[in-house]
Amino acid sequence: MSSPSIQHETGSVAGESTDSSFREWFADQLADRVYAAGFWTAVVLPFLHVPMLATGLDTGGEVLTFLGLLALNALALLVGYPHKQ
């Protein structure tokens, strides 16, 4: 014999709402941290651009590094945009 499950007025089984709310809370916390990391990365990365520009982009490797940093900065701006809005 199995015991009957307890259902809430919403029709969900007891314990599912707690698990669901924890998952939502965890997802919100994770998203907030990702947004914050993206935002602060976008703030700090330009400080790496300045010395590269000051010393010049003489080799192809330096140019690729600079363009990679620019692309990373653009990605960080997109990810960090929703931070603390």
N, C-alpha and C positions, 0 to 999 in steps of 0.2 A: 504494500500500500504506500502510496506517495501522499505527502502532505500537500494541501492546496496552497498555492502561492497567494500572497497578499498583494492586491492591486490598489493603486491610488485612484482618485476620481478621474485622473487624466488617462487611465488605462495602462499606465506603466507598472511594471512589477517593482515591488519594494527593493531598493538597493540600486536599481538602474539609474534613478535620478541623481543619487549621490555620486555614482561613477561618472555619469555624464557631466555633472557640474564640475567635478575634479578635472576631467579632461578639458573642459572649456577654460577653466581657470589656468591650467598648465599651458594650454595653447596660447592664451592671452599673455601669460608671463614670458613665454618663449618669444612670442612676436615682439613684445616690448623690448626685450634684450637684443633681438636682431636689429630692430629699428635704431636703438641707441648705438649699437656697434657701427652700423652703417653711417649714422649721423656723425659720430666722432671720428670715424675714419675719413669721411669727407672733409672734416675740419682740419685734420692733421696732415693729410697727404700733400696739400699745396706747399707745406714747409720743405718737402723733399724736391719739389720742382724748382724752387728758387736757386739752390746751390748748383743744380745742373745747368740752369740757364746762365748763371753767373760765370761758370767756368767754360761754357760753350759746349755745343754738341758736335764734336769733331768726328767721331767714328760712327759707323752704322749701328754698332751695339749701343752706343749712348742714345742715339735717336730712337731705336726700338725700345730701350728702357724708358725713355721719356714718354713715348706714345703709350706704352703699357701702363705707366703711372697715370696718364690722363684718362685712359679707358677705365682703370680701376677706380679713379676718382669719380667718374661719371656714374659707374655702377653703384658706388657707395652713396652718391647723392640720390639716386633712385630708391635704394633700399632705405636710407635714413630719412627720406622726406616726411613720412608720417610721424616721426618722433616728436612727442609732446605737443601735438596740435590741439 
